Amino acid sequence: MTLPFCLASFGYHGNVPSLMKYYGKDPRTIVKCLIYGTLLALALYSVWLLGTMGNIPRPEFIGIAQKGGNIDVLVQALSGVLNSRSLDLLLVVFSNFAVASSFLGVTLGLFDYLADLFGFDDSAMGRFKTALLTFLPPMIGGLLYPNGFLYAIGYAGLAATIWAAIVPALLARKSRERFGSPKFRVWGGKPMIALILVFGVGNAVIHILSSFNLLPVYQ
C-alpha cells in the first residue's frame, strides 16, 4: 500500500504547467527547480522517517495503525516516547507544516488547471473563484471526514498512476512517433517509457490488491 502513497506524495507532475507559467519555457530552470525541490523533500522525509521509526518501538505501530494511522496518532506516540515539551511543540509544528506543504503543493497545479478549465482570468475576482473551487471542497471533506485522509490519498495514488505515469508515458511515445525529436527530450528512450508504464501498472495492481486485503501487512 506504500507505493500509491509515495506516488501521490512525490508525484509533482501536475505542477509542471504552473512552473512553465512562472519561469517560461525554460527547460533547464524547470528541471533544476524539480530536482532541488525533490532532493529537499526527500531529505526532510528521510529525517522524519529516522525520527519516527528510530524512536517508536515496532509493536506500537500496530496500535497506531488500528487508530487509523493519521499523523496526530503518530505524533502522540512519538511524544510519549520523547517526554519533552519543546520536542512536542516541534513535532506539532513540523507535522502541521508537512500537511500544509502537501496541501499547497498539490493545489498549485490544480489551481492553474481549474483556471484554464473554467476560463477564469488572472484578475482578483477570477483568482478568487479559482481559489474557491480549489480549496473549498477538500476543506469541507476534511471537516466532515477527519480520518478520511489516508483513504483519500490511497485513491489519489491510483488516480495519479493514470495521469502521472501511464498517460504521460503513452503521450511521450506517441509524440515522438508523430513529431520526431523536440527541443527538450527526457533521456532514456523507449526503455524509460516502458519502465514508467510497468511502474504505473504495478502501482495500480498493488492498490487494488491492498483494497481487497490481498497483500501481507504487519499486525
RAHU-V357152 format. One record per backbone hydrogen bond with DSSP energy under -0.5 kcal/mol. CO is the residue of the C=O (numbers start at 1). NH is the residue of the N-H. Records with the same first field share a line. If there is no record, write none. Layout:
# RAHU-V357152
CO->NH ; NH
This chain:
# RAHU-V357152
1->5
2->6
3->7
4->8
5->9
6->10
7->11
10->12
12->15
13->16
15->19
16->20
17->21
18->22
19->23
20->24
24->26
25->27
26->30
27->31
28->32
29->33
30->34
31->35
32->36
33->37
34->38
35->39
36->40
37->41
38->42
39->43
40->44
41->45
42->46
43->47
44->48
45->49
46->50
47->51
48->52
49->53 ; 54
50->54
52->55 ; 56
55->57
57->60 ; 61
58->61
59->62 ; 63
60->64
61->65
62->66
63->67
64->69
65->68
70->74
71->75
72->76
73->77
74->78
75->79
76->80
77->81
78->82
79->83
84->88
85->89
86->90
87->91
88->92
89->93
90->94
91->95
92->96
93->97
94->98
95->99
96->100
97->101
98->102
99->103
100->104
101->105
102->106
103->107
104->108
105->109
106->110
107->111
108->112
109->113
110->114
111->115
112->116
113->117
114->118
115->119 ; 120
123->127
124->128
125->129
126->130
127->131
128->132
129->133
130->134
131->135 ; 136
132->136
135->139
136->140
137->141
138->142
139->143
140->144
141->145
145->148
148->152
149->153
150->154
151->155
152->156
153->157
154->158
155->159
156->160
157->161
158->162
159->162 ; 163
160->164
161->165 ; 166
162->167
165->169
166->170
167->171
168->172
169->173
170->174
171->175
172->176
173->177
174->178
175->179
176->180
180->182
186->189
188->191 ; 192
189->193
190->194
191->195
192->196
193->197
194->198
195->199
196->200
197->201
198->202
199->203
200->204
201->205
202->206
203->207
204->208
205->209
206->210
207->211
208->212
209->214
210->213
217->219
